Amino acid sequence: MIQKNKGKLILSSIVILLPMLFCLLSGILPEEIAVHFRLDGTADGFARPASVFLILPPILLAFHWLCLILTAVLDKGNEQNKKITGIMFWILPILSLMSTGTVLAIALGYTANILTFVLLFLAVLFIVIGNYMPKTTRNVTTGIKIKWTLMSDENWNATHRFAGKLYVLAGLVCLPSVFLPDAAFPFVAFGLILLCVVPPIVYSYCFYKKQLAAGEVTKETMNETLGRFTKHSKVASVVTAVVVVAVLIVAAVLMFTGDLTVMPGEDSLTVKASFMQDLTLAYDAIDAAEYREGGVGGTRIYGFGSARLLMGSFENEELGVYTRYTYAGDLPAIVLTVGEERVVLGAKTPEETQALYEKILLEISE
């Protein structure tokens, strides 16, 4: 599949990475842009523009290549409809443009209702998939891949014709849902999932039982056919295991490694940290410094949090929104007042934090 579609692979990969050009607009964007939203559409997570437009596209590109390679390996020998193959090459590129484009539009103030974009995107997606679903041929990577559909072409075709109608219906339901209150979104989403998942499974099983009752097939021949279509399951298991192990390793590295160092200079102090941008504070910009023996609590709005480090933008009732660069745990911390902002710093040990506090007091008192 990949050999026959090299041009599509290259072009789709370029499209996925196009949102990285949005970083050129960083000068007109806020320092923090909304990247995560509650079910009612309210933003509850923020990040710097560069961290969104430079990190998300490469992740989607890696996932794009992984999906295509797995499809090529697992469906080797099963010829798929060319239009369906084309859709597979363009789902993630479109998602990349839609997701980052929506974030950019909201950051520029064009709209504050993320749910409208989500529902419109889902409506179009359901309608397109519904129209193309009946054109899929039996395979183990695309479509409704359950035991009974994989047993025969007749079951596969009948189930996908039925499911295609349901997907189009789901898309049409999404369109008027745009005008419903935001609180209705979870119920709409749950209803769409039920509509698109449960009826096709029930239909496929009933079709299978009907075939058996009519004597058109036998369980033996069906199981033999199923075995032929799942012969690459061991390959899938190995690839899945490798991916899971890789993800666990990356997660472990992020959770339990990394350091931050606060380096006092002549005119300013600089915080160098793993996984985050460096922070520099001029002494003459610091209005006050306070040592907190029990540390400072708060909820992370954006940034990086692990079993070792807590960094980024945090919030609590006392300080409001503040910038934090500390190690995790109830270690002592220093609360700096910089104009109207608060910055919380902490070193690896209480002794190092105490020494840093005394150094800062000395510099800002001069």
NORKA-V248350 format. One line per field, one symbol per residue. ss: DSSP state (2 for helix, 1 for strand, 0 for the rest). psi: psi as a letter, one per 40 degrees, with the letter a starting at -180 (. if undefined). burial: # if it has 16 or more other C-alpha atoms within 10 Angstrom, else .. Layout:
BEGIN
ss: ???
psi: ???
burial: ???
END
This chain:
BEGIN
ss: 002222222222222222222222222200001111100000111110222220022222222222222222220000000222222222222222222222222220000002222222222222222222200000000000002222202222222222222222222222222000022222222222222222222222222222222200002222222222200022222222222222222222222200011111000111111000001111222001111100000011111110001111111100011111111000001111110011111000022222222222222220
psi: dddefdddddddddddededeedeeddeiidhiheiiideehhehiiiddddeeddddddddddddddddddddfhehhihdddddddeedddddddddddddddddeediegddddddddddddddddddedeeiihiedhaggidddedidddddddddddddddddddddddeedeiideedddddddddddedddddddddddddddddeediiddddddddddeededddddddddddddddddddddddeiiiihhhhadeiihhhiieiiihhhideehdihhhhdeahiihhdiahhaedihiahihiddebhihhgiiiifiiihhhhgbeihhhiiadiddddddddddddddee.
burial: #.......#..##.######.#......#..#####....#.#.######.###.###.##..##..#.###.##....#...##..###.##..#####.###.##....#####.#############.#########.###..######..#####################.##...#..#..##..#..##...##.###.##........#....##..#..##.....#.................#.....###.#...##.###.......###..#.##.##..##.#.#######.########...#.########..########...#######....##.##..#..##..
END
